[in-house]
Amino acid sequence: MKKALFCLALTVGALTSQSAFACQSEVTLSISSSNYSGLINIELREGRRPGSRVIRRNSVDTRGTVTVPGVCPGTYFFAFSTPKDESVSVTRYFDVTDDGNSYSNPSITVTYSRVSSGGQRVGSAKKSEL
């Protein structure tokens, strides 16, 4: 019995470590904050709204970069906000792809500002709509 449990544990461990290395893509979000100083919560979410699921949560202070390794092919977006906000800003959807030889490594840069300005806009949603 102990031998069977040990073999099962080794098999589960091997499968877990293989799946952790199965997807070689990484996704990066760089935030440059303008007119805001403080913590920004960031979520990488898989799927479309509503019904997406959180892949990774992180935060940066005012400005910074979050890199999420091991992202498998699929459709994703980032949601980010200040800790007190009831709504979040969301990036456009983007795809992680695998052509059989290599994975894509999407990189997104946004400026987080409480002041309206020119440039590419991000969307807005309530947290419950994600």
C-alpha positions in Angstrom: 0.0 0.0 0.0 2.8 2.4 0.9 4.6 1.6 -2.3 1.4 2.3 -4.3 0.9 5.6 -2.6 4.5 6.5 -3.2 4.2 5.7 -6.9 1.0 7.7 -7.2 2.7 10.7 -5.5 5.6 10.5 -8.0 3.2 10.3 -10.9 1.2 13.3 -9.7 4.4 15.2 -9.0 5.7 14.5 -12.5 2.5 15.5 -14.2 2.4 18.7 -12.1 5.9 19.7 -13.0 5.3 18.9 -16.7 2.2 21.1 -16.8 4.1 23.9 -15.1 6.6 23.8 -17.9 4.2 23.0 -20.7 3.5 26.6 -21.7 6.6 28.7 -22.3 4.9 32.0 -23.0 5.0 35.0 -20.7 2.8 38.0 -20.7 3.9 41.5 -19.5 1.9 44.5 -18.4 3.8 47.8 -17.8 1.9 50.6 -16.0 3.1 54.2 -16.0 1.0 56.2 -13.6 0.2 59.8 -14.2 -1.5 62.0 -11.5 -1.9 59.0 -9.2 0.4 57.8 -6.4 -0.3 54.6 -4.7 -1.0 50.9 -5.1 -2.4 49.5 -8.3 -4.0 46.0 -8.2 -3.5 44.0 -11.4 -5.2 40.8 -12.5 -4.4 38.7 -15.6 -7.7 37.1 -16.6 -8.4 34.3 -19.1 -11.5 34.3 -21.3 -14.1 37.0 -22.1 -16.3 39.1 -20.0 -18.5 38.1 -18.2 -17.2 34.7 -17.0 -13.4 35.2 -17.2 -11.2 33.7 -14.6 -8.2 35.1 -12.7 -4.9 33.6 -13.7 -2.6 35.7 -11.5 -3.0 38.7 -9.1 -0.3 41.2 -8.4 0.2 44.8 -7.6 2.6 47.6 -8.3 3.2 50.9 -6.5 2.4 53.8 -8.8 4.3 52.4 -11.8 5.9 49.2 -12.6 5.9 46.0 -14.6 4.2 42.7 -14.0 5.4 39.6 -15.9 3.4 36.4 -15.7 5.3 33.3 -16.9 3.9 30.0 -18.0 0.8 31.4 -19.8 -0.9 28.8 -22.1 -2.5 29.6 -25.5 -5.9 31.4 -25.1 -7.6 34.7 -24.9 -6.7 37.1 -22.1 -7.0 40.6 -20.8 -5.7 42.6 -17.8 -7.9 44.3 -15.2 -6.4 46.9 -13.0 -7.6 49.4 -10.4 -6.7 51.2 -7.1 -7.6 49.2 -4.0 -10.7 51.4 -3.2 -12.2 51.5 -6.7 -15.4 49.5 -7.3 -14.7 49.5 -11.0 -11.6 48.4 -13.0 -9.9 49.4 -16.1 -9.5 46.6 -18.6 -7.2 46.2 -21.6 -8.3 44.9 -24.9 -8.4 41.2 -25.4 -5.2 39.6 -26.6 -4.2 36.1 -27.6 -1.3 33.9 -26.5 -0.5 31.6 -29.4 1.7 28.6 -30.0 2.6 27.9 -33.7 4.3 24.6 -32.8 7.7 26.1 -32.7 7.3 29.0 -30.3 4.9 30.9 -28.1 3.9 34.5 -28.4 5.0 36.8 -25.6 2.5 39.7 -25.5 3.6 42.9 -23.9 1.1 45.7 -23.1 1.9 49.2 -21.8 -0.7 51.5 -20.4 -0.7 54.9 -18.7 -3.0 55.0 -15.6 -4.3 58.5 -15.1 -7.3 60.1 -13.5 -7.2 62.8 -16.1 -8.6 62.4 -19.6 -6.0 62.7 -22.3 -5.3 61.6 -25.8 -4.0 58.2 -26.8 -5.4 54.7 -26.8 -8.1 54.3 -24.2 -8.7 51.2 -22.0 -12.2 50.0 -21.2 -14.0 50.2 -17.9 -16.1 47.6 -16.1 -17.5 46.8 -12.6 -15.6 44.0 -10.8 -18.8 41.9 -10.8 -18.9 42.1 -14.7 -15.6 40.3 -15.1 
